[in-house]
């Protein structure tokens, strides 16, 4: 014979087992929904990161000891001259060099190339002659090739020393011993009578 207490306990256990089944049925769709939301969130973050460019690292500080920076500066200056972009090349000059041009009342082409200023520059390369003896300066001899011949059969070449310095955190050309300076030296020589 069963007592009322046993019936109540049995009834409570049966209700509890039914409610556990319902909990399992309602928990499963919620877990799937959370998983889908996480997956779509990860996909969205991936698409956003893929569409946006990475933040560029800041450029290293200008240094005359870094061969890559110095060769890039000389290369950019030489390519500007070869391409005939004299204003771009003048933009790479130091304040003192720009003042020197203003005092001489010459353009960069006149000062750098002298009598070859009307010639086409067909080559400008750094040589292996590098001088780092002066602190804060770097001197490199650059070989420039000019021609006024359309067929490029007659090419003149001159070595022009360029001096690179750091000004306002940038590498700039400060001075040059252009072909024009060779002409000035020749003009200043006293005439020899024989």
Residue pairs with C-beta under 8 A, 6 or more apart in sequence:
60 66
60 69
61 169
62 69
62 166
62 169
62 170
62 171
63 69
63 166
64 70
64 132
64 136
64 137
64 138
64 164
64 165
64 166
64 171
69 171
70 138
70 140
70 164
70 171
71 126
73 92
73 164
73 171
73 172
73 173
74 126
74 140
74 142
74 162
74 164
75 126
76 92
77 89
77 92
77 162
77 173
78 124
78 125
78 126
78 142
78 144
79 124
80 86
80 88
80 89
80 92
81 89
81 112
81 121
81 124
81 144
82 121
82 122
82 123
82 124
84 120
84 121
86 107
86 108
86 109
89 108
90 98
90 101
90 108
92 172
92 173
93 101
93 108
93 172
93 173
93 174
94 165
94 167
94 172
94 173
94 174
95 167
96 174
96 175
97 172
97 173
97 174
97 175
97 176
100 111
100 175
101 107
101 108
101 111
104 111
106 180
107 117
109 117
110 117
110 180
111 176
111 178
111 180
112 160
112 176
112 178
112 179
112 180
113 119
113 121
113 144
113 146
113 178
113 179
113 180
114 178
114 179
114 180
114 181
114 182
114 183
115 179
115 180
115 183
116 146
116 156
116 158
116 179
118 148
119 146
119 147
119 148
119 156
120 146
120 147
120 148
121 144
121 145
121 146
122 145
122 146
122 147
122 152
122 155
123 143
123 144
123 145
123 157
124 142
124 143
124 144
124 145
125 142
125 143
126 140
126 141
126 142
126 143
127 140
127 141
127 142
127 143
127 159
129 140
129 141
129 159
130 138
130 139
130 140
131 138
131 139
131 140
132 138
132 139
136 165
136 166
137 163
137 164
137 165
137 174
138 163
138 164
138 165
139 161
139 162
139 163
139 164
140 161
140 162
140 164
141 159
141 160
141 161
141 162
142 159
142 160
142 161
142 162
143 157
143 158
143 159
144 157
144 158
144 159
144 160
145 155
145 156
145 157
146 155
146 156
146 157
146 158
147 154
147 155
147 156
148 154
149 155
158 179
158 182
160 176
160 177
160 178
160 179
161 176
161 177
162 173
162 175
162 176
163 173
163 174
163 175
163 176
164 171
164 172
164 173
164 174
165 171
165 172
165 174
166 172
167 174
